[in-house]
Amino acid sequence: MTNREEDVKTFWQENPVGENLTGKAENWEKHFSRYDRYRYASEGHILKELDCIDFRGKKVLEIGIG
């Protein structure tokens, strides 16, 4: 890993997406569980929209944390 890659990794390990919305959790599972509850309570349409897409046989790059 290059120094730049290590810097990026370190940044995201120390500043997980959504932390400002859910607070710091003691582990990743709790963090993302809290974040999911927050996200889908405030943007519930996301899951319905995803259910309308046929992903079978397709490669998908998920670039968020949902």
OpenMM code with the backbone's topology and positions (N, CA, C; nanometers):
from openmm import Vec3, app, unit

residues = "MET THR ASN ARG GLU GLU ASP VAL LYS THR PHE TRP GLN GLU ASN PRO VAL GLY GLU ASN LEU THR GLY LYS ALA GLU ASN TRP GLU LYS HIS PHE SER ARG TYR ASP ARG TYR ARG TYR ALA SER GLU GLY HIS ILE LEU LYS GLU LEU ASP CYS ILE ASP PHE ARG GLY LYS LYS VAL LEU GLU ILE GLY ILE GLY".split()
positions = [
    Vec3(0.0851, -0.1171, 0.0000),
    Vec3(0.0000, 0.0000, 0.0000),
    Vec3(0.0903, 0.1242, 0.0000),
    Vec3(0.0544, 0.2229, -0.0822),
    Vec3(0.1320, 0.3467, -0.0855),
    Vec3(0.0990, 0.4313, 0.0364),
    Vec3(0.1813, 0.5317, 0.0612),
    Vec3(0.1544, 0.6218, 0.1740),
    Vec3(0.0190, 0.6897, 0.1583),
    Vec3(-0.0142, 0.7298, 0.0347),
    Vec3(-0.1420, 0.7962, 0.0084),
    Vec3(-0.2583, 0.7019, 0.0393),
    Vec3(-0.2494, 0.5780, -0.0040),
    Vec3(-0.3544, 0.4804, 0.0248),
    Vec3(-0.3684, 0.4582, 0.1748),
    Vec3(-0.2570, 0.4520, 0.2419),
    Vec3(-0.2586, 0.4343, 0.3877),
    Vec3(-0.3234, 0.5547, 0.4555),
    Vec3(-0.2943, 0.6757, 0.4051),
    Vec3(-0.3571, 0.7968, 0.4600),
    Vec3(-0.5088, 0.7928, 0.4433),
    Vec3(-0.5553, 0.7514, 0.3260),
    Vec3(-0.6991, 0.7433, 0.3001),
    Vec3(-0.7628, 0.6392, 0.3916),
    Vec3(-0.6995, 0.5232, 0.4021),
    Vec3(-0.7517, 0.4177, 0.4890),
    Vec3(-0.7604, 0.4667, 0.6332),
    Vec3(-0.6554, 0.5301, 0.6796),
    Vec3(-0.6523, 0.5815, 0.8169),
    Vec3(-0.7626, 0.6839, 0.8390),
    Vec3(-0.7805, 0.7733, 0.7414),
    Vec3(-0.8844, 0.8750, 0.7543),
    Vec3(-1.0212, 0.8113, 0.7734),
    Vec3(-1.0576, 0.7138, 0.6874),
    Vec3(-1.1905, 0.6541, 0.6954),
    Vec3(-1.2060, 0.5637, 0.8163),
    Vec3(-1.0980, 0.5058, 0.8644),
    Vec3(-1.1058, 0.4280, 0.9880),
    Vec3(-1.1350, 0.5193, 1.1064),
    Vec3(-1.0803, 0.6402, 1.1013),
    Vec3(-1.0974, 0.7345, 1.2123),
    Vec3(-1.2225, 0.8210, 1.1978),
    Vec3(-1.2785, 0.8289, 1.0775),
    Vec3(-1.3940, 0.9150, 1.0499),
    Vec3(-1.4984, 0.8403, 0.9669),
    Vec3(-1.5602, 0.7388, 1.0226),
    Vec3(-1.6553, 0.6608, 0.9438),
    Vec3(-1.7731, 0.7457, 0.8968),
    Vec3(-1.8191, 0.7171, 0.7761),
    Vec3(-1.9334, 0.7877, 0.7214),
    Vec3(-2.0532, 0.7684, 0.8138),
    Vec3(-2.1225, 0.8766, 0.8411),
    Vec3(-2.2417, 0.8694, 0.9242),
    Vec3(-2.2162, 0.8892, 1.0720),
    Vec3(-2.0914, 0.8928, 1.1127),
    Vec3(-2.0618, 0.9083, 1.2548),
    Vec3(-2.1221, 1.0378, 1.3092),
    Vec3(-2.1227, 1.1429, 1.2266),
    Vec3(-2.1796, 1.2698, 1.2711),
    Vec3(-2.3316, 1.2607, 1.2885),
    Vec3(-2.3937, 1.1577, 1.2313),
    Vec3(-2.5379, 1.1409, 1.2411),
    Vec3(-2.5789, 1.0447, 1.3516),
    Vec3(-2.4918, 0.9533, 1.3872),
    Vec3(-2.5299, 0.8471, 1.4816),
    Vec3(-2.4433, 0.8411, 1.6063),
    Vec3(-2.3338, 0.9129, 1.6088),
    Vec3(-2.2425, 0.9060, 1.7222),
    Vec3(-2.1448, 0.7905, 1.7070),
    Vec3(-2.0411, 0.7945, 1.7849),
    Vec3(-1.9367, 0.6923, 1.7791),
    Vec3(-1.9852, 0.5648, 1.8471),
    Vec3(-1.9716, 0.4534, 1.7790),
    Vec3(-2.0090, 0.3234, 1.8362),
    Vec3(-1.8822, 0.2484, 1.8737),
    Vec3(-1.8979, 0.1502, 1.9597),
    Vec3(-1.7803, 0.0762, 2.0051),
    Vec3(-1.7288, -0.0243, 1.9030),
    Vec3(-1.8104, -0.0563, 1.8016),
    Vec3(-1.7624, -0.1453, 1.6953),
    Vec3(-1.8379, -0.1154, 1.5666),
    Vec3(-1.7847, -0.1684, 1.4544),
    Vec3(-1.8427, -0.1392, 1.3230),
    Vec3(-1.9851, -0.1914, 1.3096),
    Vec3(-2.0139, -0.3092, 1.3625),
    Vec3(-2.1481, -0.3655, 1.3499),
    Vec3(-2.2512, -0.2730, 1.4140),
    Vec3(-2.2228, -0.2229, 1.5315),
    Vec3(-2.3154, -0.1313, 1.5986),
    Vec3(-2.3257, 0.0003, 1.5222),
    Vec3(-2.2111, 0.0487, 1.4733),
    Vec3(-2.2111, 0.1743, 1.3980),
    Vec3(-2.3033, 0.1650, 1.2775),
    Vec3(-2.2851, 0.0614, 1.1940),
    Vec3(-2.3635, 0.0517, 1.0718),
    Vec3(-2.5088, 0.0138, 1.0996),
    Vec3(-2.5349, -0.0551, 1.2068),
    Vec3(-2.6722, -0.0839, 1.2457),
    Vec3(-2.7443, 0.0469, 1.2800),
    Vec3(-2.6795, 0.1316, 1.3588),
    Vec3(-2.7369, 0.2623, 1.3923),
    Vec3(-2.7543, 0.3479, 1.2674),
    Vec3(-2.6531, 0.3459, 1.1819),
    Vec3(-2.6584, 0.4273, 1.0607),
    Vec3(-2.7726, 0.3808, 0.9698),
    Vec3(-2.7889, 0.2495, 0.9533),
    Vec3(-2.8981, 0.1977, 0.8710),
    Vec3(-3.0331, 0.2425, 0.9260),
    Vec3(-3.0513, 0.2321, 1.0574),
    Vec3(-3.1782, 0.2750, 1.1176),
    Vec3(-3.2044, 0.4225, 1.0889),
    Vec3(-3.1011, 0.5046, 1.1050),
    Vec3(-3.1148, 0.6479, 1.0769),
    Vec3(-3.1465, 0.6714, 0.9295),
    Vec3(-3.0663, 0.6132, 0.8421),
    Vec3(-3.0783, 0.6384, 0.6980),
    Vec3(-3.2155, 0.5991, 0.6450),
    Vec3(-3.2610, 0.4794, 0.6800),
    Vec3(-3.3865, 0.4330, 0.6219),
    Vec3(-3.5090, 0.4912, 0.6921),
    Vec3(-3.4919, 0.5447, 0.8108),
    Vec3(-3.6015, 0.6177, 0.8749),
    Vec3(-3.6177, 0.7544, 0.8081),
    Vec3(-3.5059, 0.8148, 0.7663),
    Vec3(-3.5131, 0.9473, 0.7056),
    Vec3(-3.5223, 0.9428, 0.5530),
    Vec3(-3.4822, 0.8309, 0.4924),
    Vec3(-3.4861, 0.8181, 0.3458),
    Vec3(-3.5376, 0.6787, 0.3071),
    Vec3(-3.6562, 0.6471, 0.3554),
    Vec3(-3.7125, 0.5142, 0.3360),
    Vec3(-3.7355, 0.4745, 0.1915),
    Vec3(-3.7416, 0.5712, 0.1031),
    Vec3(-3.7637, 0.5418, -0.0389),
    Vec3(-3.6472, 0.4660, -0.1029),
    Vec3(-3.5301, 0.4726, -0.0444),
    Vec3(-3.4111, 0.4096, -0.1030),
    Vec3(-3.4326, 0.2591, -0.1228),
    Vec3(-3.4775, 0.1904, -0.0201),
    Vec3(-3.4951, 0.0450, -0.0306),
    Vec3(-3.6010, 0.0089, -0.1334),
    Vec3(-3.7107, 0.0852, -0.1407),
    Vec3(-3.8150, 0.0574, -0.2396),
    Vec3(-3.7603, 0.0739, -0.3812),
    Vec3(-3.6792, 0.1761, -0.4023),
    Vec3(-3.6203, 0.1990, -0.5345),
    Vec3(-3.5254, 0.0859, -0.5725),
    Vec3(-3.4457, 0.0409, -0.4778),
    Vec3(-3.3531, -0.0686, -0.5062),
    Vec3(-3.4273, -0.1981, -0.5384),
    Vec3(-3.5407, -0.2191, -0.4739),
    Vec3(-3.6197, -0.3393, -0.5012),
    Vec3(-3.6721, -0.3426, -0.6447),
    Vec3(-3.6796, -0.2278, -0.7100),
    Vec3(-3.7304, -0.2199, -0.8477),
    Vec3(-3.6239, -0.2525, -0.9521),
    Vec3(-3.5012, -0.2670, -0.9118),
    Vec3(-3.3912, -0.2914, -1.0060),
    Vec3(-3.3585, -0.4403, -1.0073),
    Vec3(-3.3464, -0.4961, -1.1253),
    Vec3(-3.3094, -0.6368, -1.1402),
    Vec3(-3.1573, -0.6474, -1.1501),
    Vec3(-3.0932, -0.6894, -1.0430),
    Vec3(-2.9477, -0.6989, -1.0375),
    Vec3(-2.8946, -0.8357, -1.0814),
    Vec3(-2.9837, -0.9299, -1.1086),
    Vec3(-2.9382, -1.0646, -1.1434),
    Vec3(-2.8455, -1.0625, -1.2649),
    Vec3(-2.7302, -1.1312, -1.2509),
    Vec3(-2.6353, -1.1426, -1.3594),
    Vec3(-2.5549, -1.0159, -1.3859),
    Vec3(-2.5674, -0.9169, -1.3004),
    Vec3(-2.4969, -0.7902, -1.3201),
    Vec3(-2.3910, -0.7734, -1.2114),
    Vec3(-2.2845, -0.7040, -1.2466),
    Vec3(-2.1854, -0.6646, -1.1472),
    Vec3(-2.2237, -0.5270, -1.0977),
    Vec3(-2.2197, -0.5105, -0.9670),
    Vec3(-2.2628, -0.3837, -0.9068),
    Vec3(-2.1508, -0.3315, -0.8189),
    Vec3(-2.1163, -0.2055, -0.8393),
    Vec3(-2.0199, -0.1393, -0.7533),
    Vec3(-2.0986, -0.0490, -0.6606),
    Vec3(-2.0997, -0.0838, -0.5342),
    Vec3(-2.1719, -0.0057, -0.4350),
    Vec3(-2.0733, 0.0935, -0.3760),
    Vec3(-2.0976, 0.2234, -0.3934),
    Vec3(-2.0000, 0.3239, -0.3527),
    Vec3(-2.0475, 0.4049, -0.2335),
    Vec3(-2.1421, 0.3530, -0.1608),
    Vec3(-2.1878, 0.4159, -0.0393),
    Vec3(-2.1755, 0.3176, 0.0738),
    Vec3(-2.2483, 0.3422, 0.1808),
    Vec3(-2.2403, 0.2466, 0.2915),
    Vec3(-2.3748, 0.1846, 0.3195),
    Vec3(-2.4604, 0.1875, 0.2241),
    Vec3(-2.5940, 0.1344, 0.2464),
    Vec3(-2.6074, -0.0063, 0.1969),
] * unit.nanometer
topology = app.Topology()
chain = topology.addChain("A")
for resn in residues:
    res = topology.addResidue(resn, chain)
    for name in ("N", "CA", "C"):
        topology.addAtom(name, app.Element.getBySymbol(name[0]), res)
